[in-house]
Amino acid sequence: MTAREILSPGKTVAERNPVRTVEADMPLLELLPRLLDTPGREVGVNDGGIPLGVVDQTSMLEGLARMIAPRDDCSEVTVECLPEDYSASVLAHAVEDSDAHLVDLFSTPSADGRIRVTLRLRHSDPSAAVRSLERYDFKVLEAHGSSDVMRDSAIAAERLMALQALLNV
């Protein structure tokens, strides 16, 4: 995704007068730090010297959100490892060993010099992936699955049926 694809609707360069400008083909992940370093948090977008528009915080957030497809059947697992132990292919292999598919992978440095990696898996129950990641010596910090929602709705349905039976007596 590039700057051209996330222009703020309705905002022109002339009316906003941004301090910094970038080229239209600049990738979104390169644009983000420039946007954060710019006063007013707006960056003008040019295509070969021709002004196209402005990217602001809102349009940047919308662009980032489009990169993360919403899914109801996914779970999240967060692991931590040393930088020398980090390998996206090993993480993906560990996830796929548990018959889950890796949808997204986000890595960030932690305060103690380790790498914290959040994995989004296409599987409602992350427990098999957690066990697989632990076998690969990754420290699992947390795991959340959509199976909890299904379990809660099943309990609610049971309770409603019990209430209905009680009211019918």
Backbone torsions as a table, in degrees:
resi	resn	phi	psi	omega
1	MET	NA	139.5	-176.6
2	THR	-120.1	173.4	-179.7
3	ALA	-59.6	-36.2	-179.8
4	ARG	-59.4	-33.7	-174.6
5	GLU	-81.4	-11.4	-177.1
6	ILE	-122.6	26.5	178.2
7	LEU	-58.7	142.8	178.2
8	SER	-72.2	125.0	-178.5
9	PRO	-66.9	136.0	174.7
10	GLY	81.4	-2.5	180.0
11	LYS	-106.9	122.5	177.9
12	THR	-103.0	159.2	-180.0
13	VAL	-63.3	-38.0	-176.5
14	ALA	-63.2	-42.6	-177.5
15	GLU	-80.4	-21.9	-178.1
16	ARG	-97.8	-31.7	179.3
17	ASN	50.7	63.6	-178.3
18	PRO	-67.8	150.7	-178.5
19	VAL	-72.7	-38.8	-175.6
20	ARG	-119.1	145.1	175.4
21	THR	-125.9	154.0	178.3
22	VAL	-134.3	166.2	177.2
23	GLU	-81.5	152.0	-174.6
24	ALA	-62.8	-27.1	-177.3
25	ASP	-91.2	10.1	178.6
26	MET	-67.8	129.1	179.1
27	PRO	-64.1	148.3	-177.3
28	LEU	-54.5	-43.0	-176.8
29	LEU	-70.8	-22.0	173.1
30	GLU	-83.2	-29.3	-179.0
31	LEU	-73.1	-34.7	-175.4
32	LEU	-54.4	-52.3	-180.0
33	PRO	-63.1	-32.7	178.5
34	ARG	-67.9	-39.1	178.0
35	LEU	-63.2	-42.0	-179.0
36	LEU	-69.2	-27.0	-179.8
37	ASP	-87.1	-4.2	-175.5
38	THR	-95.8	130.4	175.3
39	PRO	-59.2	138.4	-178.8
40	GLY	82.8	-8.4	177.8
41	ARG	50.6	44.3	174.3
42	GLU	-136.1	139.1	-179.5
43	VAL	-128.4	131.2	176.2
44	GLY	-77.6	147.8	-179.4
45	VAL	-118.7	124.7	179.8
46	ASN	-117.4	150.8	172.9
47	ASP	-122.4	96.6	-177.8
48	GLY	64.0	36.6	179.5
49	GLY	91.2	-10.2	178.7
50	ILE	-93.1	120.6	-178.7
51	PRO	-67.7	131.1	179.0
52	LEU	-103.4	-34.8	-176.9
53	GLY	163.6	-157.3	-174.3
54	VAL	-130.6	142.5	169.4
55	VAL	-108.4	124.7	176.9
56	ASP	-118.5	-176.4	-177.3
57	GLN	-59.7	-40.3	-177.6
58	THR	-65.9	-46.8	-179.3
59	SER	-67.9	-31.9	176.6
60	MET	-66.2	-45.1	179.4
61	LEU	-62.2	-41.0	177.6
62	GLU	-64.0	-38.6	177.3
63	GLY	-64.7	-43.6	177.0
64	LEU	-64.0	-38.8	179.4
65	ALA	-64.8	-35.3	178.0
66	ARG	-67.4	-24.2	178.5
67	MET	-74.5	-19.7	-178.8
68	ILE	-110.7	99.6	-177.2
69	ALA	-69.6	130.6	177.6
70	PRO	-71.6	137.2	179.3
71	ARG	-143.5	138.2	178.5
72	ASP	-87.5	-17.5	-174.2
73	ASP	-100.0	23.1	-176.1
74	CYS	-109.0	155.4	172.2
75	SER	-126.9	163.3	-180.0
76	GLU	-122.2	138.8	176.0
77	VAL	-131.0	132.7	176.5
78	THR	-113.2	126.5	179.2
79	VAL	-121.9	165.0	178.3
80	GLU	-136.5	144.0	178.7
81	CYS	-155.2	168.5	174.3
82	LEU	-73.9	151.1	-179.3
83	PRO	-56.1	-36.9	-179.4
84	GLU	-72.7	-16.2	177.9
85	ASP	-95.2	-6.1	-177.0
86	TYR	-75.6	128.6	174.0
87	SER	-152.9	117.8	-179.7
88	ALA	-62.7	-36.1	-179.6
89	SER	-68.5	-36.0	177.4
90	VAL	-68.3	-41.4	176.5
91	LEU	-60.6	-45.8	179.3
92	ALA	-62.7	-40.5	179.0
93	HIS	-63.6	-42.4	179.0
94	ALA	-62.6	-40.2	178.9
95	VAL	-67.6	-44.6	-178.3
96	GLU	-69.4	-24.8	174.4
97	ASP	-63.7	-21.5	-179.6
98	SER	-98.3	17.5	179.9
99	ASP	60.8	34.3	173.9
100	ALA	-118.0	160.8	177.6
101	HIS	-111.3	138.0	177.7
102	LEU	-81.9	118.9	-179.0
103	VAL	-94.1	-48.0	-179.6
104	ASP	-140.6	153.8	177.0
105	LEU	-140.8	122.1	179.3
106	PHE	-123.6	126.2	179.7
107	SER	-117.9	142.2	178.2
108	THR	-143.1	146.6	175.5
109	PRO	-74.4	144.0	175.7
110	SER	-98.7	171.1	-175.0
111	ALA	-63.8	-29.3	-176.9
112	ASP	-93.3	16.0	176.0
113	GLY	89.2	-1.6	177.1
114	ARG	-85.1	173.7	176.1
115	ILE	-111.1	127.9	176.9
116	ARG	-103.0	127.2	-176.2
117	VAL	-122.6	125.8	175.1
118	THR	-103.2	124.8	-178.5
119	LEU	-111.4	134.0	172.5
120	ARG	-108.7	122.8	-173.0
121	LEU	-112.3	144.4	176.1
122	ARG	-89.5	76.8	177.7
123	HIS	-166.5	132.2	-174.3
124	SER	-73.4	-24.6	-179.6
125	ASP	-114.6	112.8	-175.7
126	PRO	-82.8	0.1	-171.5
127	SER	-61.3	-39.9	178.5
128	ALA	-66.3	-39.4	178.3
129	ALA	-66.8	-37.2	177.7
130	VAL	-60.9	-46.8	179.3
131	ARG	-62.4	-40.4	179.1
132	SER	-65.6	-44.1	178.8
133	LEU	-63.0	-37.7	177.3
134	GLU	-67.1	-35.2	175.7
135	ARG	-63.4	-30.2	178.0
136	TYR	-86.2	11.2	177.0
137	ASP	68.4	28.4	171.4
138	PHE	-92.5	138.7	178.4
139	LYS	-85.1	113.4	-179.4
140	VAL	-84.0	121.2	-178.8
141	LEU	-90.6	-41.0	179.1
142	GLU	-159.8	157.5	178.2
143	ALA	-147.9	135.3	179.4
144	HIS	-135.1	136.0	179.1
145	GLY	-128.7	160.2	177.3
146	SER	-78.6	-7.8	177.9
147	SER	-65.3	-26.0	176.8
148	ASP	-61.6	-38.6	178.9
149	VAL	-65.3	-42.1	-179.6
150	MET	-65.5	-40.5	179.4
151	ARG	-64.4	-42.8	179.3
152	ASP	-63.8	-39.5	179.9
153	SER	-71.0	-31.5	176.1
154	ALA	-66.8	-41.1	177.7
155	ILE	-64.1	-43.1	178.8
156	ALA	-62.6	-40.9	178.7
157	ALA	-63.8	-41.9	176.7
158	GLU	-59.2	-45.2	-178.4
159	ARG	-65.4	-38.2	177.6
160	LEU	-65.4	-39.7	178.2
161	MET	-65.4	-39.2	177.9
162	ALA	-64.8	-40.8	177.8
163	LEU	-64.7	-42.3	178.9
164	GLN	-62.2	-41.1	178.0
165	ALA	-63.8	-39.7	179.5
166	LEU	-65.5	-41.7	-179.3
167	LEU	-70.2	-26.9	179.1
168	ASN	-77.4	-11.4	-177.8
169	VAL	-75.7	NA	NA
